[in-house]
């Protein structure tokens, strides 16, 4: 498994815990919003930030996509 995929799984798991979601709910949200592709495309920048910033960034991305 690539380091990008491991990071994506980490992001989904942490987001799930932060938002009180089930795994399937979090995964569906990431797929519907395009967050999965965003995280993989921006891996080089995102994997260097702290967890709190990362969760805020992902949450902001998902919220923007839900408004569109």
PQR file of N, CA, C, O and H, with PARSE charges and radii, in Angstrom:
ATOM      1  N   UNK A   1       0.846  -1.172   0.000 -0.4000 1.5000
ATOM      2  CA  UNK A   1       0.000   0.000   0.000 -0.0000 2.0000
ATOM      3  C   UNK A   1       0.896   1.241   0.000  0.5500 1.7000
ATOM      4  O   UNK A   1       1.887   1.302   0.727 -0.5500 1.4000
ATOM      5  N   UNK A   2       0.540   2.210  -0.810 -0.4000 1.5000
ATOM      6  CA  UNK A   2       1.351   3.423  -0.932 -0.0000 2.0000
ATOM      7  C   UNK A   2       1.200   4.310   0.303  0.5500 1.7000
ATOM      8  O   UNK A   2       0.241   4.182   1.065 -0.5500 1.4000
ATOM      9  H   UNK A   2      -0.265   2.161  -1.401  0.4000 1.0000
ATOM     10  N   UNK A   3       2.142   5.189   0.479 -0.4000 1.5000
ATOM     11  CA  UNK A   3       2.066   6.116   1.614 -0.0000 2.0000
ATOM     12  C   UNK A   3       0.896   7.086   1.459  0.5500 1.7000
ATOM     13  O   UNK A   3       0.322   7.535   2.451 -0.5500 1.4000
ATOM     14  H   UNK A   3       2.921   5.293  -0.141  0.4000 1.0000
ATOM     15  N   UNK A   4       0.544   7.409   0.212 -0.4000 1.5000
ATOM     16  CA  UNK A   4      -0.606   8.285  -0.028 -0.0000 2.0000
ATOM     17  C   UNK A   4      -1.901   7.617   0.417  0.5500 1.7000
ATOM     18  O   UNK A   4      -2.763   8.259   1.019 -0.5500 1.4000
ATOM     19  H   UNK A   4       1.010   7.044  -0.594  0.4000 1.0000
ATOM     20  N   UNK A   5      -2.035   6.330   0.119 -0.4000 1.5000
ATOM     21  CA  UNK A   5      -3.239   5.599   0.530 -0.0000 2.0000
ATOM     22  C   UNK A   5      -3.293   5.451   2.044  0.5500 1.7000
ATOM     23  O   UNK A   5      -4.366   5.559   2.637 -0.5500 1.4000
ATOM     24  H   UNK A   5      -1.336   5.809  -0.370  0.4000 1.0000
ATOM     25  N   UNK A   6      -2.159   5.206   2.672 -0.4000 1.5000
ATOM     26  CA  UNK A   6      -2.118   5.125   4.131 -0.0000 2.0000
ATOM     27  C   UNK A   6      -2.540   6.453   4.744  0.5500 1.7000
ATOM     28  O   UNK A   6      -3.261   6.480   5.742 -0.5500 1.4000
ATOM     29  H   UNK A   6      -1.287   5.118   2.190  0.4000 1.0000
ATOM     30  N   UNK A   7      -2.096   7.544   4.153 -0.4000 1.5000
ATOM     31  CA  UNK A   7      -2.461   8.872   4.641 -0.0000 2.0000
ATOM     32  C   UNK A   7      -3.954   9.128   4.445  0.5500 1.7000
ATOM     33  O   UNK A   7      -4.607   9.694   5.322 -0.5500 1.4000
ATOM     34  H   UNK A   7      -1.510   7.522   3.342  0.4000 1.0000
ATOM     35  N   UNK A   8      -4.486   8.721   3.321 -0.4000 1.5000
ATOM     36  CA  UNK A   8      -5.918   8.875   3.065 -0.0000 2.0000
ATOM     37  C   UNK A   8      -6.728   8.121   4.117  0.5500 1.7000
ATOM     38  O   UNK A   8      -7.706   8.651   4.644 -0.5500 1.4000
ATOM     39  H   UNK A   8      -3.955   8.261   2.609  0.4000 1.0000
ATOM     40  N   UNK A   9      -6.334   6.912   4.417 -0.4000 1.5000
ATOM     41  CA  UNK A   9      -7.028   6.118   5.435 -0.0000 2.0000
ATOM     42  C   UNK A   9      -6.936   6.816   6.795  0.5500 1.7000
ATOM     43  O   UNK A   9      -7.921   6.881   7.531 -0.5500 1.4000
ATOM     44  H   UNK A   9      -5.540   6.481   3.988  0.4000 1.0000
ATOM     45  N   UNK A  10      -5.772   7.326   7.116 -0.4000 1.5000
ATOM     46  CA  UNK A  10      -5.601   8.081   8.361 -0.0000 2.0000
ATOM     47  C   UNK A  10      -6.567   9.261   8.408  0.5500 1.7000
ATOM     48  O   UNK A  10      -7.217   9.488   9.428 -0.5500 1.4000
ATOM     49  H   UNK A  10      -4.973   7.274   6.518  0.4000 1.0000
ATOM     50  N   UNK A  11      -6.665  10.006   7.322 -0.4000 1.5000
ATOM     51  CA  UNK A  11      -7.549  11.174   7.269 -0.0000 2.0000
ATOM     52  C   UNK A  11      -9.006  10.772   7.461  0.5500 1.7000
ATOM     53  O   UNK A  11      -9.734  11.421   8.212 -0.5500 1.4000
ATOM     54  H   UNK A  11      -6.137   9.821   6.493  0.4000 1.0000
ATOM     55  N   UNK A  12      -9.429   9.727   6.800 -0.4000 1.5000
ATOM     56  CA  UNK A  12     -10.812   9.264   6.926 -0.0000 2.0000
ATOM     57  C   UNK A  12     -11.089   8.827   8.356  0.5500 1.7000
ATOM     58  O   UNK A  12     -12.126   9.176   8.919 -0.5500 1.4000
ATOM     59  H   UNK A  12      -8.837   9.200   6.190  0.4000 1.0000
ATOM     60  N   UNK A  13     -10.186   8.076   8.944 -0.4000 1.5000
ATOM     61  CA  UNK A  13     -10.371   7.601  10.319 -0.0000 2.0000
ATOM     62  C   UNK A  13     -10.423   8.757  11.313  0.5500 1.7000
ATOM     63  O   UNK A  13     -11.285   8.780  12.191 -0.5500 1.4000
ATOM     64  H   UNK A  13      -9.343   7.792   8.487  0.4000 1.0000
ATOM     65  N   UNK A  14      -9.525   9.697  11.185 -0.4000 1.5000
ATOM     66  CA  UNK A  14      -9.506  10.837  12.104 -0.0000 2.0000
ATOM     67  C   UNK A  14     -10.741  11.713  11.923  0.5500 1.7000
ATOM     68  O   UNK A  14     -11.314  12.194  12.901 -0.5500 1.4000
ATOM     69  H   UNK A  14      -8.824   9.678  10.472  0.4000 1.0000
ATOM     70  N   UNK A  15     -11.150  11.920  10.677 -0.4000 1.5000
ATOM     71  CA  UNK A  15     -12.345  12.715  10.405 -0.0000 2.0000
ATOM     72  C   UNK A  15     -13.580  12.029  10.975  0.5500 1.7000
ATOM     73  O   UNK A  15     -14.451  12.677  11.555 -0.5500 1.4000
ATOM     74  H   UNK A  15     -10.684  11.530   9.883  0.4000 1.0000
ATOM     75  N   UNK A  16     -13.644  10.740  10.807 -0.4000 1.5000
ATOM     76  CA  UNK A  16     -14.752   9.949  11.346 -0.0000 2.0000
ATOM     77  C   UNK A  16     -14.847  10.125  12.858  0.5500 1.7000
ATOM     78  O   UNK A  16     -15.931  10.371  13.387 -0.5500 1.4000
ATOM     79  H   UNK A  16     -12.936  10.214  10.336  0.4000 1.0000
ATOM     80  N   UNK A  17     -13.751  10.005  13.537 -0.4000 1.5000
ATOM     81  CA  UNK A  17     -13.735  10.155  14.995 -0.0000 2.0000
ATOM     82  C   UNK A  17     -14.102  11.577  15.407  0.5500 1.7000
ATOM     83  O   UNK A  17     -14.864  11.779  16.352 -0.5500 1.4000
ATOM     84  H   UNK A  17     -12.870   9.805  13.108  0.4000 1.0000
ATOM     85  N   UNK A  18     -13.561  12.550  14.700 -0.4000 1.5000
ATOM     86  CA  UNK A  18     -13.813  13.961  15.029 -0.0000 2.0000
ATOM     87  C   UNK A  18     -15.289  14.321  14.868  0.5500 1.7000
ATOM     88  O   UNK A  18     -15.829  15.100  15.653 -0.5500 1.4000
ATOM     89  H   UNK A  18     -12.942  12.386  13.933  0.4000 1.0000
ATOM     90  N   UNK A  19     -15.933  13.763  13.864 -0.4000 1.5000
ATOM     91  CA  UNK A  19     -17.320  14.116  13.555 -0.0000 2.0000
ATOM     92  C   UNK A  19     -18.336  13.118  14.106  0.5500 1.7000
ATOM     93  O   UNK A  19     -19.541  13.315  13.948 -0.5500 1.4000
ATOM     94  H   UNK A  19     -15.494  13.131  13.226  0.4000 1.0000
ATOM     95  N   UNK A  20     -17.869  12.060  14.746 -0.4000 1.5000
ATOM     96  CA  UNK A  20     -18.777  11.063  15.301 -0.0000 2.0000
ATOM     97  C   UNK A  20     -19.535  10.280  14.239  0.5500 1.7000
ATOM     98  O   UNK A  20     -20.709   9.951  14.414 -0.5500 1.4000
ATOM     99  H   UNK A  20     -16.890  11.901  14.874  0.4000 1.0000
ATOM    100  N   UNK A  21     -18.856   9.985  13.140 -0.4000 1.5000
ATOM    101  CA  UNK A  21     -19.467   9.261  12.025 -0.0000 2.0000
ATOM    102  C   UNK A  21     -19.077   7.797  12.061  0.5500 1.7000
ATOM    103  O   UNK A  21     -18.105   7.414  12.712 -0.5500 1.4000
ATOM    104  H   UNK A  21     -17.903  10.253  12.998  0.4000 1.0000
ATOM    105  N   UNK A  22     -19.843   6.987  11.357 -0.4000 1.5000
ATOM    106  CA  UNK A  22     -19.454   5.599  11.122 -0.0000 2.0000
ATOM    107  C   UNK A  22     -18.517   5.584   9.920  0.5500 1.7000
ATOM    108  O   UNK A  22     -18.483   6.532   9.135 -0.5500 1.4000
ATOM    109  H   UNK A  22     -20.633   7.298  10.829  0.4000 1.0000
ATOM    110  N   UNK A  23     -17.769   4.515   9.786 -0.4000 1.5000
ATOM    111  CA  UNK A  23     -16.811   4.415   8.690 -0.0000 2.0000
ATOM    112  C   UNK A  23     -17.444   4.589   7.324  0.5500 1.7000
ATOM    113  O   UNK A  23     -16.919   5.314   6.479 -0.5500 1.4000
ATOM    114  H   UNK A  23     -17.797   3.745  10.423  0.4000 1.0000
ATOM    115  N   UNK A  24     -18.572   3.928   7.103 -0.4000 1.5000
ATOM    116  CA  UNK A  24     -19.242   4.021   5.797 -0.0000 2.0000
ATOM    117  C   UNK A  24     -19.731   5.435   5.523  0.5500 1.7000
ATOM    118  O   UNK A  24     -19.697   5.899   4.383 -0.5500 1.4000
ATOM    119  H   UNK A  24     -18.999   3.339   7.790  0.4000 1.0000
ATOM    120  N   UNK A  25     -20.187   6.123   6.573 -0.4000 1.5000
ATOM    121  CA  UNK A  25     -20.649   7.501   6.405 -0.0000 2.0000
ATOM    122  C   UNK A  25     -19.495   8.410   5.999  0.5500 1.7000
ATOM    123  O   UNK A  25     -19.625   9.226   5.087 -0.5500 1.4000
ATOM    124  H   UNK A  25     -20.215   5.746   7.499  0.4000 1.0000
ATOM    125  N   UNK A  26     -18.377   8.260   6.681 -0.4000 1.5000
ATOM    126  CA  UNK A  26     -17.215   9.089   6.382 -0.0000 2.0000
ATOM    127  C   UNK A  26     -16.701   8.813   4.972  0.5500 1.7000
ATOM    128  O   UNK A  26     -16.392   9.741   4.225 -0.5500 1.4000
ATOM    129  H   UNK A  26     -18.272   7.596   7.422  0.4000 1.0000
ATOM    130  N   UNK A  27     -16.613   7.553   4.617 -0.4000 1.5000
ATOM    131  CA  UNK A  27     -16.130   7.196   3.287 -0.0000 2.0000
ATOM    132  C   UNK A  27     -17.054   7.749   2.205  0.5500 1.7000
ATOM    133  O   UNK A  27     -16.579   8.277   1.199 -0.5500 1.4000
ATOM    134  H   UNK A  27     -16.864   6.799   5.224  0.4000 1.0000
ATOM    135  N   UNK A  28     -18.359   7.635   2.398 -0.4000 1.5000
ATOM    136  CA  UNK A  28     -19.320   8.171   1.433 -0.0000 2.0000
ATOM    137  C   UNK A  28     -19.171   9.683   1.307  0.5500 1.7000
ATOM    138  O   UNK A  28     -19.224  10.221   0.201 -0.5500 1.4000
ATOM    139  H   UNK A  28     -18.745   7.207   3.215  0.4000 1.0000
ATOM    140  N   UNK A  29     -18.988  10.362   2.414 -0.4000 1.5000
ATOM    141  CA  UNK A  29     -18.812  11.810   2.410 -0.0000 2.0000
ATOM    142  C   UNK A  29     -17.551  12.201   1.649  0.5500 1.7000
ATOM    143  O   UNK A  29     -17.567  13.160   0.877 -0.5500 1.4000
ATOM    144  H   UNK A  29     -18.944   9.925   3.313  0.4000 1.0000
ATOM    145  N   UNK A  30     -16.469  11.477   1.858 -0.4000 1.5000
ATOM    146  CA  UNK A  30     -15.217  11.753   1.155 -0.0000 2.0000
ATOM    147  C   UNK A  30     -15.374  11.504  -0.345  0.5500 1.7000
ATOM    148  O   UNK A  30     -14.846  12.263  -1.157 -0.5500 1.4000
ATOM    149  H   UNK A  30     -16.456  10.698   2.485  0.4000 1.0000
ATOM    150  N   UNK A  31     -16.084  10.464  -0.708 -0.4000 1.5000
ATOM    151  CA  UNK A  31     -16.259  10.156  -2.126 -0.0000 2.0000
ATOM    152  C   UNK A  31     -17.193  11.151  -2.802  0.5500 1.7000
ATOM    153  O   UNK A  31     -16.904  11.608  -3.908 -0.5500 1.4000
ATOM    154  H   UNK A  31     -16.513   9.847  -0.048  0.4000 1.0000
ATOM    155  N   UNK A  32     -18.301  11.494  -2.165 -0.4000 1.5000
ATOM    156  CA  UNK A  32     -19.277  12.421  -2.749 -0.0000 2.0000
ATOM    157  C   UNK A  32     -18.711  13.826  -2.918  0.5500 1.7000
ATOM    158  O   UNK A  32     -19.017  14.513  -3.892 -0.5500 1.4000
ATOM    159  H   UNK A  32     -18.536  11.123  -1.267  0.4000 1.0000
ATOM    160  N   UNK A  33     -17.891  14.243  -1.975 -0.4000 1.5000
ATOM    161  CA  UNK A  33     -17.368  15.606  -2.007 -0.0000 2.0000
ATOM    162  C   UNK A  33     -16.113  15.747  -2.853  0.5500 1.7000
ATOM    163  O   UNK A  33     -15.742  16.858  -3.232 -0.5500 1.4000
ATOM    164  H   UNK A  33     -17.642  13.685  -1.183  0.4000 1.0000
ATOM    165  N   UNK A  34     -15.471  14.660  -3.145 -0.4000 1.5000
ATOM    166  CA  UNK A  34     -14.205  14.713  -3.864 -0.0000 2.0000
ATOM    167  C   UNK A  34     -13.014  14.875  -2.934  0.5500 1.7000
ATOM    168  O   UNK A  34     -11.892  15.090  -3.393 -0.5500 1.4000
ATOM    169  H   UNK A  34     -15.773  13.758  -2.838  0.4000 1.0000
ATOM    170  N   UNK A  35     -13.249  14.772  -1.620 -0.4000 1.5000
ATOM    171  CA  UNK A  35     -12.168  14.922  -0.646 -0.0000 2.0000
ATOM    172  C   UNK A  35     -11.100  13.849  -0.823  0.5500 1.7000
ATOM    173  O   UNK A  35      -9.917  14.095  -0.584 -0.5500 1.4000
ATOM    174  H   UNK A  35     -14.161  14.597  -1.247  0.4000 1.0000
ATOM    175  N   UNK A  36     -11.511  12.687  -1.233 -0.4000 1.5000
ATOM    176  CA  UNK A  36     -10.547  11.601  -1.440 -0.0000 2.0000
ATOM    177  C   UNK A  36      -9.512  12.000  -2.499  0.5500 1.7000
ATOM    178  O   UNK A  36      -8.309  11.844  -2.290 -0.5500 1.4000
ATOM    179  H   UNK A  36     -12.472  12.488  -1.428  0.4000 1.0000
ATOM    180  N   UNK A  37      -9.986  12.507  -3.618 -0.4000 1.5000
ATOM    181  CA  UNK A  37      -9.089  12.932  -4.697 -0.0000 2.0000
ATOM    182  C   UNK A  37      -8.251  14.124  -4.263  0.5500 1.7000
ATOM    183  O   UNK A  37      -7.066  14.208  -4.584 -0.5500 1.4000
ATOM    184  H   UNK A  37     -10.963  12.633  -3.788  0.4000 1.0000
ATOM    185  N   UNK A  38      -8.872  15.046  -3.531 -0.4000 1.5000
ATOM    186  CA  UNK A  38      -8.161  16.226  -3.028 -0.0000 2.0000
ATOM    187  C   UNK A  38      -6.986  15.807  -2.142  0.5500 1.7000
ATOM    188  O   UNK A  38      -5.872  16.301  -2.314 -0.5500 1.4000
ATOM    189  H   UNK A  38      -9.835  14.978  -3.271  0.4000 1.0000
ATOM    190  N   UNK A  39      -7.227  14.919  -1.215 -0.4000 1.5000
ATOM    191  CA  UNK A  39      -6.180  14.485  -0.290 -0.0000 2.0000
ATOM    192  C   UNK A  39      -5.054  13.779  -1.041  0.5500 1.7000
ATOM    193  O   UNK A  39      -3.880  14.013  -0.758 -0.5500 1.4000
ATOM    194  H   UNK A  39      -8.132  14.518  -1.074  0.4000 1.0000
ATOM    195  N   UNK A  40      -5.398  12.929  -1.982 -0.4000 1.5000
ATOM    196  CA  UNK A  40      -4.367  12.225  -2.744 -0.0000 2.0000
ATOM    197  C   UNK A  40      -3.574  13.192  -3.619  0.5500 1.7000
ATOM    198  O   UNK A  40      -2.355  13.067  -3.730 -0.5500 1.4000
ATOM    199  H   UNK A  40      -6.353  12.738  -2.212  0.4000 1.0000
ATOM    200  N   UNK A  41      -4.251  14.149  -4.236 -0.4000 1.5000
ATOM    201  CA  UNK A  41      -3.582  15.113  -5.108 -0.0000 2.0000
ATOM    202  C   UNK A  41      -2.685  16.071  -4.326  0.5500 1.7000
ATOM    203  O   UNK A  41      -1.654  16.512  -4.833 -0.5500 1.4000
ATOM    204  H   UNK A  41      -5.242  14.251  -4.145  0.4000 1.0000
ATOM    205  N   UNK A  42      -3.071  16.388  -3.103 -0.4000 1.5000
ATOM    206  CA  UNK A  42      -2.336  17.357  -2.285 -0.0000 2.0000
ATOM    207  C   UNK A  42      -1.536  16.693  -1.168  0.5500 1.7000
ATOM    208  O   UNK A  42      -1.176  17.343  -0.186 -0.5500 1.4000
ATOM    209  H   UNK A  42      -3.909  16.029  -2.691  0.4000 1.0000
ATOM    210  N   UNK A  43      -1.263  15.420  -1.316 -0.4000 1.5000
ATOM    211  CA  UNK A  43      -0.560  14.665  -0.285 -0.0000 2.0000
ATOM    212  C   UNK A  43       0.712  15.353   0.174  0.5500 1.7000
ATOM    213  O   UNK A  43       0.942  15.485   1.377 -0.5500 1.4000
ATOM    214  H   UNK A  43      -1.556  14.892  -2.113  0.4000 1.0000
ATOM    215  N   UNK A  44       1.539  15.791  -0.757 -0.4000 1.5000
ATOM    216  CA  UNK A  44       2.842  16.362  -0.409 -0.0000 2.0000
ATOM    217  C   UNK A  44       2.715  17.537   0.552  0.5500 1.7000
ATOM    218  O   UNK A  44       3.555  17.695   1.439 -0.5500 1.4000
ATOM    219  H   UNK A  44       1.353  15.684  -1.733  0.4000 1.0000
ATOM    220  N   UNK A  45       1.692  18.359   0.398 -0.4000 1.5000
ATOM    221  CA  UNK A  45       1.494  19.497   1.302 -0.0000 2.0000
ATOM    222  C   UNK A  45       0.748  19.084   2.563  0.5500 1.7000
ATOM    223  O   UNK A  45       1.114  19.493   3.664 -0.5500 1.4000
ATOM    224  H   UNK A  45       1.010  18.231  -0.322  0.4000 1.0000
ATOM    225  N   UNK A  46      -0.287  18.285   2.408 -0.4000 1.5000
ATOM    226  CA  UNK A  46      -1.152  17.965   3.543 -0.0000 2.0000
ATOM    227  C   UNK A  46      -0.480  17.081   4.595  0.5500 1.7000
ATOM    228  O   UNK A  46      -0.763  17.222   5.785 -0.5500 1.4000
ATOM    229  H   UNK A  46      -0.585  17.953   1.513  0.4000 1.0000
ATOM    230  N   UNK A  47       0.380  16.195   4.186 -0.4000 1.5000
ATOM    231  CA  UNK A  47       0.965  15.283   5.173 -0.0000 2.0000
ATOM    232  C   UNK A  47       1.971  15.978   6.093  0.5500 1.7000
ATOM    233  O   UNK A  47       2.458  15.374   7.049 -0.5500 1.4000
ATOM    234  H   UNK A  47       0.609  16.080   3.220  0.4000 1.0000
ATOM    235  N   UNK A  48       2.280  17.229   5.812 -0.4000 1.5000
ATOM    236  CA  UNK A  48       3.239  17.959   6.636 -0.0000 2.0000
ATOM    237  C   UNK A  48       2.581  18.818   7.714  0.5500 1.7000
ATOM    238  O   UNK A  48       3.276  19.387   8.556 -0.5500 1.4000
ATOM    239  H   UNK A  48       1.884  17.720   5.036  0.4000 1.0000
ATOM    240  N   UNK A  49       1.259  18.918   7.701 -0.4000 1.5000
ATOM    241  CA  UNK A  49       0.570  19.794   8.654 -0.0000 2.0000
ATOM    242  C   UNK A  49       0.079  18.996   9.860  0.5500 1.7000
ATOM    243  O   UNK A  49       0.018  17.767   9.818 -0.5500 1.4000
ATOM    244  H   UNK A  49       0.695  18.456   7.017  0.4000 1.0000
ATOM    245  N   UNK A  50      -0.264  19.697  10.920 -0.4000 1.5000
ATOM    246  CA  UNK A  50      -0.770  19.047  12.124 -0.0000 2.0000
ATOM    247  C   UNK A  50      -2.187  18.528  11.940  0.5500 1.7000
ATOM    248  O   UNK A  50      -2.896  18.920  11.013 -0.5500 1.4000
ATOM    249  H   UNK A  50      -0.214  20.695  10.954  0.4000 1.0000
ATOM    250  N   UNK A  51      -2.581  17.641  12.839 -0.4000 1.5000
ATOM    251  CA  UNK A  51      -3.894  17.005  12.744 -0.0000 2.0000
ATOM    252  C   UNK A  51      -5.030  18.016  12.818  0.5500 1.7000
ATOM    253  O   UNK A  51      -5.991  17.915  12.054 -0.5500 1.4000
ATOM    254  H   UNK A  51      -2.004  17.323  13.592  0.4000 1.0000
ATOM    255  N   UNK A  52      -4.942  18.979  13.712 -0.4000 1.5000
ATOM    256  CA  UNK A  52      -6.019  19.955  13.867 -0.0000 2.0000
ATOM    257  C   UNK A  52      -6.217  20.754  12.569  0.5500 1.7000
ATOM    258  O   UNK A  52      -7.344  20.921  12.102 -0.5500 1.4000
ATOM    259  H   UNK A  52      -4.162  19.061  14.332  0.4000 1.0000
ATOM    260  N   UNK A  53      -5.124  21.239  12.001 -0.4000 1.5000
ATOM    261  CA  UNK A  53      -5.224  21.978  10.740 -0.0000 2.0000
ATOM    262  C   UNK A  53      -5.744  21.078   9.631  0.5500 1.7000
ATOM    263  O   UNK A  53      -6.569  21.501   8.822 -0.5500 1.4000
ATOM    264  H   UNK A  53      -4.208  21.103  12.380  0.4000 1.0000
ATOM    265  N   UNK A  54      -5.277  19.865   9.590 -0.4000 1.5000
ATOM    266  CA  UNK A  54      -5.699  18.916   8.568 -0.0000 2.0000
ATOM    267  C   UNK A  54      -7.211  18.682   8.625  0.5500 1.7000
ATOM    268  O   UNK A  54      -7.889  18.700   7.598 -0.5500 1.4000
ATOM    269  H   UNK A  54      -4.606  19.522  10.247  0.4000 1.0000
ATOM    270  N   UNK A  55      -7.728  18.463   9.834 -0.4000 1.5000
ATOM    271  CA  UNK A  55      -9.170  18.229   9.985 -0.0000 2.0000
ATOM    272  C   UNK A  55      -9.964  19.467   9.602  0.5500 1.7000
ATOM    273  O   UNK A  55     -11.026  19.343   8.993 -0.5500 1.4000
ATOM    274  H   UNK A  55      -7.177  18.448  10.669  0.4000 1.0000
ATOM    275  N   UNK A  56      -9.483  20.654   9.940 -0.4000 1.5000
ATOM    276  CA  UNK A  56     -10.159  21.892   9.560 -0.0000 2.0000
ATOM    277  C   UNK A  56     -10.160  22.071   8.046  0.5500 1.7000
ATOM    278  O   UNK A  56     -11.158  22.487   7.459 -0.5500 1.4000
ATOM    279  H   UNK A  56      -8.620  20.754  10.435  0.4000 1.0000
ATOM    280  N   UNK A  57      -9.034  21.751   7.428 -0.4000 1.5000
ATOM    281  CA  UNK A  57      -8.910  21.884   5.979 -0.0000 2.0000
ATOM    282  C   UNK A  57      -9.863  20.929   5.257  0.5500 1.7000
ATOM    283  O   UNK A  57     -10.557  21.325   4.321 -0.5500 1.4000
ATOM    284  H   UNK A  57      -8.223  21.412   7.906  0.4000 1.0000
ATOM    285  N   UNK A  58      -9.890  19.692   5.694 -0.4000 1.5000
ATOM    286  CA  UNK A  58     -10.774  18.701   5.075 -0.0000 2.0000
ATOM    287  C   UNK A  58     -12.231  19.087   5.295  0.5500 1.7000
ATOM    288  O   UNK A  58     -13.043  18.998   4.374 -0.5500 1.4000
ATOM    289  H   UNK A  58      -9.326  19.371   6.454  0.4000 1.0000
ATOM    290  N   UNK A  59     -12.566  19.515   6.508 -0.4000 1.5000
ATOM    291  CA  UNK A  59     -13.937  19.919   6.814 -0.0000 2.0000
ATOM    292  C   UNK A  59     -14.350  21.107   5.945  0.5500 1.7000
ATOM    293  O   UNK A  59     -15.461  21.133   5.415 -0.5500 1.4000
ATOM    294  H   UNK A  59     -11.907  19.587   7.256  0.4000 1.0000
ATOM    295  N   UNK A  60     -13.473  22.075   5.800 -0.4000 1.5000
ATOM    296  CA  UNK A  60     -13.757  23.227   4.938 -0.0000 2.0000
ATOM    297  C   UNK A  60     -13.952  22.814   3.495  0.5500 1.7000
ATOM    298  O   UNK A  60     -14.847  23.321   2.819 -0.5500 1.4000
ATOM    299  H   UNK A  60     -12.570  22.054   6.230  0.4000 1.0000
ATOM    300  N   UNK A  61     -13.130  21.905   3.019 -0.4000 1.5000
ATOM    301  CA  UNK A  61     -13.247  21.413   1.644 -0.0000 2.0000
ATOM    302  C   UNK A  61     -14.609  20.742   1.437  0.5500 1.7000
ATOM    303  O   UNK A  61     -15.298  21.011   0.453 -0.5500 1.4000
ATOM    304  H   UNK A  61     -12.403  21.493   3.568  0.4000 1.0000
ATOM    305  N   UNK A  62     -14.987  19.873   2.367 -0.4000 1.5000
ATOM    306  CA  UNK A  62     -16.255  19.153   2.255 -0.0000 2.0000
ATOM    307  C   UNK A  62     -17.428  20.125   2.313  0.5500 1.7000
ATOM    308  O   UNK A  62     -18.373  19.995   1.534 -0.5500 1.4000
ATOM    309  H   UNK A  62     -14.428  19.655   3.167  0.4000 1.0000
ATOM    310  N   UNK A  63     -17.384  21.086   3.213 -0.4000 1.5000
ATOM    311  CA  UNK A  63     -18.474  22.074   3.319 -0.0000 2.0000
ATOM    312  C   UNK A  63     -18.631  22.871   2.039  0.5500 1.7000
ATOM    313  O   UNK A  63     -19.751  23.103   1.582 -0.5500 1.4000
ATOM    314  H   UNK A  63     -16.617  21.191   3.846  0.4000 1.0000
ATOM    315  N   UNK A  64     -17.515  23.294   1.456 -0.4000 1.5000
ATOM    316  CA  UNK A  64     -17.573  24.056   0.194 -0.0000 2.0000
ATOM    317  C   UNK A  64     -18.198  23.210  -0.914  0.5500 1.7000
ATOM    318  O   UNK A  64     -19.004  23.714  -1.697 -0.5500 1.4000
ATOM    319  H   UNK A  64     -16.606  23.107   1.827  0.4000 1.0000
ATOM    320  N   UNK A  65     -17.847  21.973  -0.984 -0.4000 1.5000
ATOM    321  CA  UNK A  65     -18.392  21.084  -2.022 -0.0000 2.0000
ATOM    322  C   UNK A  65     -19.865  20.814  -1.809  0.5500 1.7000
ATOM    323  O   UNK A  65     -20.602  20.636  -2.778 -0.5500 1.4000
ATOM    324  H   UNK A  65     -17.193  21.563  -0.348  0.4000 1.0000
ATOM    325  N   UNK A  66     -20.317  20.778  -0.550 -0.4000 1.5000
ATOM    326  CA  UNK A  66     -21.724  20.525  -0.271 -0.0000 2.0000
ATOM    327  C   UNK A  66     -22.578  21.733  -0.644  0.5500 1.7000
ATOM    328  O   UNK A  66     -23.749  21.578  -0.992 -0.5500 1.4000
ATOM    329  H   UNK A  66     -19.718  20.923   0.237  0.4000 1.0000
ATOM    330  N   UNK A  67     -22.007  22.928  -0.576 -0.4000 1.5000
ATOM    331  CA  UNK A  67     -22.726  24.156  -0.959 -0.0000 2.0000
ATOM    332  C   UNK A  67     -22.893  24.281  -2.461  0.5500 1.7000
ATOM    333  O   UNK A  67     -23.859  24.877  -2.939 -0.5500 1.4000
ATOM    334  H   UNK A  67     -21.056  23.054  -0.294  0.4000 1.0000
ATOM    335  N   UNK A  68     -21.964  23.725  -3.195 -0.4000 1.5000
ATOM    336  CA  UNK A  68     -21.969  23.876  -4.667 -0.0000 2.0000
ATOM    337  C   UNK A  68     -23.072  23.091  -5.329  0.5500 1.7000
ATOM    338  O   UNK A  68     -23.200  23.121  -6.553 -0.5500 1.4000
ATOM    339  H   UNK A  68     -21.180  23.241  -2.807  0.4000 1.0000
TER
END
